[in-house]
């Protein structure tokens, strides 16, 4: 038997991050550019009104003096060597320069908060979240199937903060981040990436990489790191389903086959495909629910359950439909699949 590799220490794991609308350099450039523009505007005002300023050193106000006075005025330093003496200059200082002074201060304070305090706090907070990740849902691949699965999970009541999305595309991760998910940019076929999201502590793993070969490689990596966590994978080719199961998938979903079932069902009646779609989504009127048998239901028939319409039970590795005699007496450990009304939930 191959020996399992020890989990990577947290110090070398990739950190979770959150997407931002602008690159850091662009946002910082806009802030500093705005502050510089305001400063130069005040310099222009002081230069135009330089006759109202008095230099106690030599009595002459040069452009350098104007620039110097602007800087010490904006920063509220004030040495008194240059001062406004005319009524017009003092009015300009009170009505125009003072609001600009506050604006410049707020820009620099806001920048310091955003890039030092806020970023440090966010990095510390995300590290703490990463250290405490447990019983979370890991979604490997945020394409069409992965994003739809995340939306459905949230509609079913899963907290977005309990969902971790891993994808190599920054654009897709931004979409996941906007709805409140934790995100990690990386290659899900690598041990380092999956170890960074504490995959061994996850509640379940959903794999939808877009390509069957990539999905199977991710399955092998995920099952190696998380041998006891349930894994569901999307496979598009029929002959790859067995490979996916051998790679470690507990459930394999073939969207092509499911689409074929809907098409075939619609050929037998126009309402069958609609009802099947209704069953699959929490936004419909009815919903398929899987749960363990309740203590008060043991010994009773599947037809007698009160929480919904029982359609199947799983007993060990065997599945029994509601018409089979095995469903006439529920046993401890049975898993019930029932149709329930979403309007009553």
HELIX and SHEET records of a PDB file:
HELIX    1   1 UNK A   10  UNK A   12  5                                   3    
HELIX    2   2 UNK A   24  UNK A   48  1                                  25    
HELIX    3   3 UNK A   50  UNK A   52  5                                   3    
HELIX    4   4 UNK A   63  UNK A   74  1                                  12    
HELIX    5   5 UNK A   87  UNK A   92  1                                   6    
HELIX    6   6 UNK A   93  UNK A   97  3                                   5    
HELIX    7   7 UNK A   98  UNK A  112  1                                  15    
HELIX    8   8 UNK A  113  UNK A  118  3                                   6    
HELIX    9   9 UNK A  119  UNK A  132  1                                  14    
HELIX   10  10 UNK A  144  UNK A  155  1                                  12    
HELIX   11  11 UNK A  160  UNK A  162  5                                   3    
HELIX   12  12 UNK A  170  UNK A  178  1                                   9    
HELIX   13  13 UNK A  191  UNK A  196  1                                   6    
HELIX   14  14 UNK A  199  UNK A  201  5                                   3    
HELIX   15  15 UNK A  212  UNK A  225  1                                  14    
HELIX   16  16 UNK A  238  UNK A  240  5                                   3    
HELIX   17  17 UNK A  241  UNK A  247  1                                   7    
HELIX   18  18 UNK A  255  UNK A  268  1                                  14    
HELIX   19  19 UNK A  272  UNK A  280  1                                   9    
HELIX   20  20 UNK A  295  UNK A  297  5                                   3    
HELIX   21  21 UNK A  302  UNK A  304  5                                   3    
HELIX   22  22 UNK A  325  UNK A  328  5                                   4    
HELIX   23  23 UNK A  342  UNK A  344  5                                   3    
SHEET    1   A 2 UNK A  53  UNK A  55  0                                        
SHEET    2   A 2 UNK A  82  UNK A  84 -1                                        
SHEET    1   B 6 UNK A 182  UNK A 185  0                                        
SHEET    2   B 6 UNK A 163  UNK A 167  1                                        
SHEET    3   B 6 UNK A 137  UNK A 140  1                                        
SHEET    4   B 6 UNK A 204  UNK A 207  1                                        
SHEET    5   B 6 UNK A 230  UNK A 234  1                                        
SHEET    6   B 6 UNK A 251  UNK A 253  1                                        
SHEET    1   C 4 UNK A 286  UNK A 292  0                                        
SHEET    2   C 4 UNK A 335  UNK A 341 -1                                        
SHEET    3   C 4 UNK A 309  UNK A 315 -1                                        
SHEET    4   C 4 UNK A 318  UNK A 321 -1                                        
END                                                                             
